[in-house]
Amino acid sequence: MATDLEQNNAVVADMAFQLKGGMFTLTTLHIINNDVAQLKAQLSEKIKQAPNFFSNAPVVLDLKPTMQHDLNIDFAALHLALKELHLVPVGIKNASPEQISAATAQGFAILRDSTMPKEAPKNTPAPQITPKSSSKIITTPVRSGQQIYAPEGDLIIINQVSPGSELIADGSIHVYGPLRGRAIAGINGNRNARIFCQSLEAELVSVAGDYKLSEDIERQAWKIAAQIYLKNDRLQITSL
């Protein structure tokens, strides 16, 4: 007679798939008008500045500005433009009913922000969660072409970061020296992550998928000790 374990293994072996929840960082593209040609041209120039960051990146389209002005969007042309730029259009959010209907006809998913915490069942004690923390400390210079990743914690660099390098962390990134490469914090969607550096000269900074390229960083924030963080879903840069 087969044991319960053997029976369970047999059931799993016969299954074609399993559904599991997960959290992933998606880049949000805020659509301001319905000129697809203009969007493609300007986005192409952005991608040239950090091609590795954008290559096959999944993107979500935030249509709030176009919804407020009741703009019709050619979702077929928009989908094609993004694919030609080697981006992966996933879905839309903040859309009107008409936009939702047109977008779903072109295969876009509909995403809804879930910022409100779920109410715990009454008379049920809240679970105690112990966050994982495993910081990685690097004391040598980070050279061009290097990529350093700190899973489940912060990344701490006690030296300079060269152009062409990449820092990635599930948590925050601390650079005790000039930051000249790319810094991507909160890679798994941690919107409380931050980036700290003694001299901001980065090619790209990103927190939980929201990013700024070097040309988008305000001149008054350039080459100063700074911190980068999210506030009201916008990337903020302030001096330390």
Secondary structure by P-SEA (a helix, b strand, c coil): cccaaaaaaaaaaaccbbbbbbbbbbbbbbbcccaaaaaaaaaaaaaaaccccccbbbbbbbaaaaaaaccccaaaaaaaaaaaacccccccccccaaaaaaaaaabbbbbbbcccccccccccccbbbbbbbbbbbbcccccccbbbbbccbbbbbcbbbcccbbbbcccbbbbccccccbbbcccccccccccccccccccccccccccccccccccccccccbbbbbcccbbbbbcc
